[in-house]
């Protein structure tokens, strides 16, 4: 198949999916029509910031021990930082949509829980007073962290402050040891550099197989009315790439990757959005290996990719429609969860150039479409598909097609049925590229990295129950689940009987006042084909609609 024919085929597929998905949403037909707000357009005469501690003295025994001590140890988020996040000002006309977006922006910080923006008419004038009510989350952590699945586990210590001195800065450090790996890292993130709209972050991580450093600086599109944004990133990633077969490592090679990127974004529209992003990316990838197996079998050198430099210019265009709703008891224990509804169609066209020091002249294409819909009666459906490939003459290589589906149906206030499926389908990939599937990646009843290939499918079905039982600040919940999936290489004859499945039960612990770990997960899974039982545990849900 020539590159031209394949591009047309992919284009037709993406556009068909785009038009099939968007009518499901159709500008939020399932949501109630917005009612006229009596405060819209009225002059904002005063903004009052009402900050509540982690444990409210009135409703959460904040005046009693040990909650009162926790409140005294915690530094409240600074009023100045909260005001900086507001998209409306005193002396301007009140806009309900900007007020709701301000609340979402504040809730996006892990160290802030519930946020309410409440306008009220001023009895002495025709203006309004706006009260912004926030409640902090506990942001200082000294915790034992542990994750595991499929017979492999890690345990470590994490120290973190997610709201340093009340200014919203994150400082974190951790160390860990595991079944076959140990290491640690430190990170810093300031979403409001010098109280401006710019952000700065850096990460350094090192373990037995990788040393990773990243620093980023930029100005995000912080609201739907923001017109301009930019970002710059440098990444240094050096380590050992390990290849597996039936859960066992059979070969490895060394890699050294350096990436520089810079982009500028221009945004148009409010709910119907159009963005255009030109960007430049420089990638320097080098590979080598001294693996002992090469002495007796030099054919393994085919698994080592060719070193390359990619210096490319890209243009990314996004067309979308966005709306927002809030819900509870989907992926969290009662905290407000912000969901973005709508559809998005994205196209990225790029090309590398020898005159920019690239190894070759090649074109790169990425097509992506996604749609998240509220179906009514507590049901949500989210679909997404992406195709990326490189054009080499009349052929395509490094083709990767992915698709993902989420379906959530609230059976009651505290019960939700959650479905997740994901497909990744590679064509003409590097021989060393692998998708790994096992107990640590979603197939909870099987050993870690049990299945490998250029193609993988995974299906998860969970029934979650968030009980009203709460011990101190830890809420308790349960889950019953089914997993089904497999990974394979091109050329393998795969039938449904090759797929593997497991069933299990699990416990969920909701840390309702934590700014870091919101949910702890502990699952017991039994493989239906082998009868083996494995334990899977970690922080956060295995998959989530709000955090996809």
C-alpha positions in Angstrom: 0.0 0.0 0.0 1.5 3.4 -1.0 1.8 6.2 1.4 -0.8 8.3 -0.5 -3.5 5.5 -0.3 -2.8 4.8 3.3 -3.0 8.6 4.2 -6.4 8.7 2.5 -7.6 5.6 4.3 -6.5 7.0 7.7 -8.1 10.3 6.9 -11.4 8.8 5.9 -11.4 6.7 9.1 -10.6 9.7 11.4 -13.2 11.9 9.8 -15.9 9.2 10.0 -15.1 8.7 13.7 -15.2 12.5 14.1 -18.7 12.8 12.6 -20.0 9.7 14.4 -18.8 11.0 17.8 -19.7 14.6 17.6 -23.5 14.1 17.1 -23.5 12.1 20.3 -22.6 15.3 22.0 -24.1 17.8 19.6 -23.5 20.9 21.8 -24.5 19.2 25.1 -28.1 18.3 24.2 -28.3 16.0 27.3 -27.5 18.9 29.7 -30.1 21.4 30.9 -30.3 24.6 28.9 -28.4 27.3 30.8 -30.8 29.6 32.5 -30.4 33.4 32.5 -28.3 34.5 35.4 -29.7 37.6 37.2 -26.2 38.7 38.1 -24.7 38.7 34.7 -23.5 42.1 33.6 -23.9 43.7 37.0 -20.9 45.6 38.4 -18.7 43.6 40.7 -18.2 46.0 43.6 -16.4 43.7 46.0 -14.7 40.3 46.0 -14.5 38.6 49.4 -12.2 35.6 49.8 -13.3 33.1 52.5 -10.6 30.6 53.2 -11.4 27.5 55.2 -8.8 25.2 56.9 -8.4 21.5 56.2 -10.8 20.6 58.9 -13.7 23.0 59.2 -14.4 24.1 62.8 -18.1 24.0 62.3 -18.8 20.9 60.2 -15.7 18.7 60.6 -14.7 19.1 64.3 -11.9 21.4 63.4 -11.7 22.7 67.0 -11.1 19.2 68.5 -7.9 17.3 68.8 -6.2 16.0 66.6 -8.0 18.1 63.8 -7.2 21.4 65.6 -3.5 20.5 65.6 -3.5 19.7 61.9 -5.1 23.0 61.2 -2.5 24.9 63.2 0.4 23.0 61.4 -1.1 23.7 58.0 -0.4 27.0 56.3 -3.6 28.3 54.5 -3.4 29.1 50.8 -2.5 32.8 50.5 -5.4 35.1 49.6 -3.2 36.8 47.1 -2.7 33.5 45.2 -6.5 32.8 45.2 -7.2 36.3 43.8 -4.6 35.8 41.1 -6.6 32.7 39.8 -9.9 34.7 39.5 -10.8 35.6 35.9 -13.0 38.5 37.0 -12.1 41.7 38.8 -13.7 44.4 40.9 -15.1 47.1 38.7 -16.0 44.7 35.9 -19.3 43.2 34.9 -20.1 39.8 36.5 -19.8 36.8 34.1 -21.1 33.5 35.5 -19.0 31.4 33.0 -15.8 33.2 34.1 -16.8 32.7 37.7 -17.3 28.9 37.1 -14.1 28.7 35.2 -12.3 30.4 38.1 -13.6 27.8 40.5 -12.4 25.0 38.2 -9.0 26.5 38.0 -8.7 26.7 41.7 -10.0 23.1 42.1 -7.3 21.9 39.6 -4.8 22.6 42.4 -4.4 19.4 44.5 -4.0 21.5 47.6 -7.5 23.0 47.3 -10.7 20.9 47.7 -14.1 22.3 47.2 -14.5 25.8 45.7 -17.7 27.9 45.4 -18.2 31.3 43.9 -21.3 32.9 45.3 -22.6 36.3 43.9 -25.1 38.4 46.0 -26.9 41.6 45.2 -25.6 44.6 47.2 -28.6 46.1 49.0 -27.1 49.6 48.9 -26.5 49.7 45.1 -27.2 47.9 41.8 -23.9 46.0 42.0 -23.0 42.6 43.3 -20.6 41.3 46.0 -18.9 38.0 45.1 -17.8 35.6 47.8 -15.1 33.0 46.8 -15.2 30.1 49.3 -12.2 27.7 49.3 -11.2 24.8 51.6 -7.6 23.6 51.7 -6.4 20.0 51.5 -3.6 18.6 53.7 -0.5 19.3 51.6 2.4 18.0 53.7 3.2 14.4 53.2 5.7 12.0 54.8 4.4 8.7 53.5 5.4 5.1 52.8 4.6 4.5 49.1 4.1 1.1 47.6 3.0 -0.1 44.2 2.9 -3.6 42.8 1.3 -6.2 40.6 2.0 -9.5 38.9 4.5 -10.6 41.5 6.7 -7.4 41.4 6.5 -4.7 44.0 8.2 -1.5 45.1 8.2 0.2 48.5 9.6 3.6 49.3 9.4 6.8 51.3 8.1 10.1 49.9 8.4 13.6 51.4 6.4 16.3 49.8 4.9 19.7 50.3 2.3 20.6 47.7 1.6 24.1 48.9 4.9 25.5 50.0 4.3 28.4 52.5 0.8 28.7 51.1 2.0 29.9 47.7 1.0 26.8 45.7 4.6 25.5 44.9 5.3 21.8 44.9 8.5 20.3 46.3 8.8 16.5 46.4 11.4 13.9 47.0 11.3 10.1 47.2 13.4 6.9 47.4 12.3 3.4 46.7 13.4 -0.2 46.4 11.7 -3.0 44.6 11.8 -6.5 43.2 14.5 -5.7 40.6 15.0 -1.9 40.8 15.8 0.9 43.3 16.2 4.6 43.0 14.6 7.9 43.8 14.0 11.4 42.6 13.2 15.1 43.4 10.9 17.5 41.7 9.7 21.1 41.8 6.8 22.8 40.2 5.7 26.5 40.4 2.4 27.1 38.5 2.6 30.8 39.3 6.2 31.9 38.8 6.7 35.2 40.6 2.9 35.4 40.8 2.7 35.7 37.0 0.8 33.4 34.5 4.1 31.6 33.8 5.0 28.2 35.2 8.3 26.5 35.9 8.9 22.9 36.7 11.8 20.4 36.8 12.2 16.7 37.6 15.3 14.5 38.3 14.9 10.8 38.7 17.5 8.0 38.9 17.1 4.3 39.3 19.0 1.1 38.2 17.9 1.4 34.6 17.3 5.1 33.9 18.5 8.6 34.7 15.9 11.2 33.7 16.0 15.1 33.9 13.4 17.5 32.6 12.9 21.2 32.9 10.0 23.2 31.4 9.0 26.8 31.3 5.9 28.3 29.7 2.7 30.2 29.8 -0.3 27.9 29.5 -3.8 28.8 28.1 -5.1 29.4 31.6 -8.7 30.2 30.5 -11.0 29.7 27.6 -10.5 33.4 26.7 -6.7 33.3 26.7 -5.4 34.0 23.2 -1.7 33.3 23.5 0.4 30.7 25.2 3.9 29.2 24.8 6.1 26.4 26.2 9.7 25.3 26.2 11.1 21.9 27.4 14.5 20.2 27.7 14.7 16.5 28.5 17.7 14.3 29.1 17.0 10.6 29.4 19.8 8.1 29.6 19.5 4.5 30.6 19.0 0.8 29.6 16.1 -0.4 27.4 15.0 -3.9 28.5 13.2 -6.4 26.2 11.0 -9.1 27.6 9.6 -12.5 26.6 7.0 -14.2 28.8 7.9 -12.0 31.7 11.7 -12.6 31.4 14.3 -10.2 30.2 16.2 -11.6 27.2 18.1 -8.6 25.9 18.9 -4.9 26.6 20.7 -2.0 25.1 21.8 1.5 26.2 20.2 4.7 25.1 20.9 8.3 25.4 18.2 10.7 24.4 18.1 14.5 24.5 15.1 16.5 23.5 14.6 20.3 23.1 11.2 21.8 22.1 9.6 25.2 21.8 6.0 26.1 20.8 3.7 29.0 20.6 -0.1 28.7 20.6 -2.8 31.0 19.3 -6.3 30.3 20.5 -9.6 31.5 19.0 -13.2 31.1 20.4 -14.7 30.4 23.7 -16.7 27.1 23.7 -16.1 26.4 20.1 -12.3 26.5 20.1 -9.7 26.7 17.3 -6.0 26.7 18.2 -2.9 26.8 16.0 0.5 25.8 17.4 3.8 26.0 15.4 6.6 24.2 17.2 10.2 23.2 16.8 11.6 20.0 18.2 15.2 18.7 18.3 15.8 15.1 19.2 19.2 13.4 19.5 18.9 9.7 20.0 21.9 7.4 20.3 22.0 3.6 21.0 24.6 0.9 21.7 24.9 -2.4 23.6 27.6 -4.5 25.2 25.1 -7.3 26.1 26.8 -10.7 26.5 24.4 -12.4 24.2 25.9 -10.5 21.2 29.1 -12.5 21.5 27.4 -15.7 20.6 24.5 -14.4 18.5 25.3 -11.1 16.6 21.8 -11.3 15.0 20.5 -9.6 18.2 22.1 -6.4 16.9 19.0 -6.0 14.7 17.1 -5.2 17.9 19.2 -2.1 18.5 17.7 1.0 16.7 19.9 3.2 14.5 21.1 6.3 16.2 19.4 9.4 14.7 18.9 13.2 15.0 15.5 14.5 14.3 15.3 18.3 13.8 11.7 19.1 12.8 9.1 21.8 12.4 5.5 21.0 13.2 2.2 22.7 12.9 -0.6 21.5 15.1 -4.2 22.5 14.6 -7.1 21.8 17.0 -10.8 22.2 16.4 -13.1 21.5 19.3 -16.2 22.2 21.3 -15.9 22.2 25.1 -18.4 22.3 28.0 -18.0 21.4 31.6 -19.9 19.6 34.4 -19.1 18.5 37.9 -20.0 15.2 39.5 -19.0 13.1 42.5 -18.3 9.4 43.3 -16.9 8.6 39.8 -13.2 8.2 40.5 -13.0 9.8 43.9 -14.6 9.6 47.4 -17.1 12.5 47.3 -14.7 15.4 46.2 -15.9 17.5 43.3 -14.7 16.1 40.0 -14.5 18.4 37.0 -15.3 16.8 33.7 -14.7 18.3 30.3 -17.4 17.4 27.7 -17.3 18.0 24.0 -15.2 16.9 21.1 -11.8 17.6 19.7 -10.2 17.0 16.4 -6.4 17.5 16.1 -4.0 17.3 13.2 -0.2 17.7 13.5 1.9 17.9 10.4 5.7 18.0 10.7 8.9 17.6 8.7 12.5 17.0 9.6 15.2 18.7 7.5 18.8 17.9 6.9 19.7 21.6 6.7 18.6 21.8 10.3 21.1 19.0 11.2 18.6 16.2 11.0 19.7 12.7 9.9 17.1 12.6 7.1 14.3 14.5 5.4 11.0 12.9 6.5 7.4 14.0 7.1 5.4 13.1 10.2 1.7 13.1 10.7 -0.5 12.8 13.8 -4.3 12.6 13.6 -6.4 12.5 16.7 -10.2 12.7 17.5 -11.9 12.5 20.9 -15.4 13.0 22.2 -16.7 12.9 25.8 -20.5 12.9 26.2 -23.0 13.1 29.0 -25.7 10.6 28.1 -28.1 11.5 31.0 -29.1 9.6 34.1 -25.5 9.6 35.4 -24.0 8.0 32.3 -20.8 9.2 30.5 -19.2 8.0 27.3 -15.7 9.0 26.2 -14.1 7.9 22.9 -10.7 8.7 21.5 -8.6 7.6 18.5 -5.1 8.5 17.3 -3.0 7.6 14.3 0.7 8.6 14.0 3.1 7.7 11.2 6.3 8.7 9.4 6.3 9.1 5.6 9.4 7.5 4.0 9.2 7.9 0.2 6.1 6.1 -0.9 5.8 4.1 2.3 4.7 4.6 5.8 6.6 3.4 8.9 6.5 3.8 12.6 2.7 3.6 12.3 0.8 3.6 15.6 -3.0 3.5 15.8 -4.6 3.7 19.2 -8.1 3.8 20.5 -9.6 4.2 23.9 -13.1 4.0 25.4 -14.5 4.9 28.8 -18.1 4.3 29.9 -19.3 5.2 33.3 -22.9 4.6 34.6 -23.9 5.7 38.1 -26.2 3.0 39.4 -26.9 5.0 42.6 -25.4 8.0 44.4 -22.4 5.9 45.6 -22.3 3.1 43.1 -20.8 3.3 39.6 -20.2 0.8 36.8 -16.9 1.6 35.0 -15.8 0.2 31.7 -12.4 0.9 30.0 -10.9 -0.5 26.8 -7.8 0.4 25.0 -6.2 -0.8 21.7 -2.7 -0.1 20.4 -1.9 -1.4 16.9 1.7 -0.9 15.6 2.8 -1.4 12.0 6.4 -1.3 10.8 7.7 -0.5 14.3 11.3 -0.7 15.4 11.9 -4.4 16.4 12.8 -3.3 19.9 9.5 -1.5 20.5 7.3 -3.4 22.9 3.9 -3.1 24.6 4.0 -5.0 27.8 0.9 -6.4 29.4 0.6 -8.1 32.8 -0.3 -7.6 36.4 1.4 -4.2 36.6 -0.3 -2.8 33.5 -4.0 -3.8 33.9 -4.2 -7.6 33.5 -4.2 -8.0 37.3 -4.3 -11.8 37.5 -1.1 -12.4 35.6 2.7 -12.0 36.2 4.2 -8.6 35.4 5.2 -8.2 31.8 3.8 -11.6 30.9 2.8 -10.6 27.3 4.7 -8.4 24.8 4.2 -7.3 21.3 3.6 -4.4 18.9 -0.2 -4.7 19.4 -2.1 -4.9 22.6 -5.8 -4.9 23.7 -7.0 -4.5 27.2 -10.6 -4.4 28.6 -11.4 -3.6 32.2 -14.8 -3.7 33.9 -15.3 -2.5 37.5 -18.2 -2.1 39.8 -17.2 0.5 42.5 -19.0 1.2 45.7 -18.1 4.2 47.8 -19.5 3.4 51.3 -20.5 6.1 53.8 -18.2 4.5 56.3 -15.3 6.8 57.2 -12.6 6.3 59.9 -11.0 9.7 60.8 -10.5 11.0 57.3 -10.2 7.7 55.4 -13.3 6.6 53.5 -13.8 3.0 52.6 -15.0 1.4 49.4 -15.0 -1.8 47.5 -14.7 -3.0 43.8 -15.5 -6.1 41.8 -13.7 -6.3 38.5 -13.0 -8.3 35.3 -9.9 -7.9 33.1 -9.4 -9.3 29.6 -6.6 -8.7 27.1 -3.5 -9.9 25.2 -0.4 -8.6 23.4 1.1 -9.9 20.2 3.5 -9.3 17.3 2.7 -8.8 13.6 2.5 -12.2 11.8 1.1 -14.0 14.8 -2.2 -15.8 14.3 -4.3 -14.6 17.2 -7.8 -15.9 18.1 -10.1 -15.1 21.0 -8.8 -18.2 22.8 -5.4 -16.6 23.1 -6.7 -13.7 25.1 -6.3 -13.9 28.9 -8.8 -12.9 31.6 -9.1 -12.6 35.3 -11.7 -11.7 38.0 -11.2 -10.2 41.4 -12.3 -8.1 44.3 -10.6 -5.0 45.7 -10.7 -2.4 48.5 -10.5 1.3 48.0 -9.4 3.8 50.6 -10.2 7.4 50.0 -7.9 10.0 51.6 -10.4 12.8 51.5 -8.2 15.4 53.0 -5.0 14.6 51.1 -3.6 16.8 48.3 -1.4 14.0 47.0 -2.8 10.4 47.2 -6.6 10.7 46.8 -7.2 6.9 46.5 -5.3 3.8 47.6 -6.1 0.6 45.7 -5.7 -3.0 46.9 -6.9 -5.7 44.4 -6.9 -9.5 44.6 -7.2 -11.1 41.1 -7.5 -14.7 40.0 -6.5 -15.7 36.4 -9.3 -17.8 34.8 -6.9 -19.7 32.6 -4.3 -20.7 35.1 -6.0 -20.3 38.5 -3.1 -18.2 39.8 -3.9 -15.4 42.3 -2.0 -12.1 42.3 -2.2 -9.0 44.4 -2.2 -5.6 42.7 -2.0 -2.3 44.6 -1.0 1.3 44.2 -2.2 4.9 44.4 -5.1 6.1 42.3 -7.7 4.1 40.4 -6.4 1.7 37.7 -8.2 4.0 35.2 -10.2 7.1 35.5 -12.6 9.2 33.5 -11.7 12.5 35.1 -8.0 11.9 34.8 -7.7 10.4 31.4 
